[in-house]
Amino acid sequence: MDAESLARARERVAEGRDRESDPASLASALERARTALETLAERTAELETAVPERLGSAIQEGMRAEVLPAARQIAEV
């Protein structure tokens, strides 16, 4: 999180303390937070499966591109 986003969040929290909140708006805010957390959990689960696969592929491609030519040169020597 960058400093600007953190400052905006702090301002909103301070504003929320200064005014009274009705139960409906609190319930709505909680529901939005729950929805956002569920979305975050889903995206995290997707990344947990996708990143290792992509990383493995990237390492294999890099090895092919970099190690194979060096191995050929060593074999020639």
VODREN-99128 format. One record per residue: residue number from 1; residue in one letter; z, x, y of N, C-alpha, C in turn. Coordinates in pm, whole numbers. Atoms other than C-alpha are relative to their C-alpha. Layout:
% residues N
  seq  type    n.c3    n.c1    n.c2   ca.c3   ca.c1   ca.c2    c.c3    c.c1    c.c2
  NUM     A       Z       X       Y       Z       X       Y       Z       X       Y
...
//
This chain:
% residues 77
  seq  type    n.c3    n.c1    n.c2   ca.c3   ca.c1   ca.c2    c.c3    c.c1    c.c2
    1     M       0      86    -117       0       0       0       0      90     123
    2     D       4     -83    -120     -88     142     340     106     -43     100
    3     A    -108      24     -97     147     158     637     -24    -127      81
    4     E      31     120     -80     -33    -117     830      33    -128     -77
    5     S     -32     118      82      -3    -369     545     150     -17     -13
    6     L    -145       6      11     361    -283     502      64     -49     129
    7     A     -53      44    -129     426    -331     873     -23    -150      20
    8     R      28     144     -12     255    -674     867      94     -81     -88
    9     A     -90      72      91     463    -778     568     141      -4      56
   10     R    -134      -2     -60     782    -670     741      11     -97     117
   11     E       0      94    -113     686    -869    1051      10    -144     -51
   12     R      -5     137      54     627   -1182     841     137     -32     -56
   13     V    -134      23      54     960   -1140     667      98     -24     115
   14     A     -88      17    -116    1135   -1101    1004     -22    -136      66
   15     E      28     131     -58     960   -1410    1139      57    -111     -88
   16     G     -52     101      93    1061   -1605     830     150     -15      10
   17     R    -145       8     -16    1425   -1520     886      38     -76     126
   18     D     -31      61    -129    1411   -1647    1242     -19    -151       1
   19     R      24     145      -2    1284   -1995    1163      45     -62    -131
   20     E     -41      71     121    1397   -2254     918    -122     -34     -83
   21     S     110      32      91    1182   -2313     617      31    -130     -72
   22     D     -20     123      76    1129   -2647     458     -27      28    -147
   23     P      15     -23     145    1147   -2673      78    -145      -5     -47
   24     A     140      12      42     782   -2773      50     -76     130      26
   25     S      71    -124     -30     657   -2459     223      51     114     -88
   26     L     -53    -101      91     890   -2244      12     -59     -16    -139
   27     A      58      26     132     764   -2408    -306    -147      43      -3
   28     S     140     -39     -10     407   -2355    -191     -15     152      -2
   29     A       4    -146      -4     473   -1988    -115      33      59    -136
   30     L     -34     -48     134     637   -1939    -453    -114     -21     -98
   31     E     112      28      89     344   -2100    -629    -114      98      25
   32     R     104     -99     -32      99   -1874    -444      38     137     -55
   33     A     -47    -129      51     312   -1572    -539     -15       5    -152
   34     R      15       4     146     317   -1680    -905    -146      15     -41
   35     T     143      -8      29     -58   -1728    -905     -50     143      21
   36     A      43    -136     -29    -110   -1388    -746      52      97    -106
   37     L     -56     -87     103     121   -1222   -1000     -72     -18    -133
   38     E      75      25     123     -61   -1389   -1289    -136      67       5
   39     T     130     -65     -17    -393   -1267   -1152      14     151     -12
   40     L     -25    -143       8    -251    -918   -1111      25      43    -145
   41     A     -28     -32     141    -122    -921   -1470    -129      -2     -82
   42     E     127       8      73    -465   -1029   -1599     -88     120      30
   43     R      82    -115     -38    -645    -758   -1404      57     129     -57
   44     T     -63    -118      57    -393    -500   -1520     -32      12    -148
   45     A      33       0     143    -451    -599   -1882    -146      41     -23
   46     E     141     -38      11    -827    -568   -1830     -17     150      20
   47     L      11    -143     -27    -787    -221   -1681      61      84    -111
   48     E     -63     -76     108    -556    -110   -1960     -95      19    -118
   49     T      97     -16     109    -838    -168   -2206    -126      71      46
   50     A     127     -56     -47   -1135     -66   -1991      10     148      37
   51     V      -9    -137     -49   -1007     259   -1842      -4     102    -113
   52     P      10     -99     107    -944     446   -2170    -141      11     -59
   53     E     137      -3      53   -1290     347   -2298     -93      74      94
   54     R      87     -66     -98   -1460     455   -1977      31     148      11
   55     L     -40    -139     -10   -1262     776   -1961     -52      78    -120
   56     G      52     -66     120   -1353     861   -2319    -149      24       8
   57     S     145     -14     -15   -1720     801   -2249     -35     107     103
   58     A      25     -99    -105   -1708    1008   -1931      28     141     -50
   59     I     -32    -132      54   -1543    1299   -2113    -108      45     -98
   60     Q     106     -35      96   -1802    1288   -2393    -129      39      72
   61     E     122     -32     -76   -2089    1282   -2143      14     134      70
   62     G     -23    -128     -66   -1936    1571   -1951      -6     115     -97
   63     M       4    -105     102   -1889    1771   -2267    -144      28     -41
   64     R     141     -18      36   -2251    1712   -2365     -76      75     109
   65     A      74     -58    -112   -2375    1807   -2021      41     144      28
   66     E     -48    -132     -37   -2159    2116   -1976      17      95    -118
   67     V     -33     -88     112   -2058    2252   -2316    -122      32     -86
   68     L     116     -24      85   -2382    2213   -2507     -87     114      51
   69     P      79    -114     -48   -2584    2445   -2278      74     132     -17
   70     A     -77    -124      16   -2303    2703   -2288       1      41    -146
   71     A       0     -31     144   -2288    2681   -2668    -134      57     -43
   72     R     134     -52      33   -2663    2736   -2689     -14     144      48
   73     Q       9    -136     -53   -2639    3044   -2468      82      97     -84
   74     I     -86     -86      83   -2353    3183   -2677     -67      25    -135
   75     A      68     -15     127   -2552    3119   -2994    -116      98      12
   76     E     113     -91     -19   -2848    3309   -2850      47     145       8
   77     V     -53    -134     -15   -2629    3606   -2770      41      51    -137
//
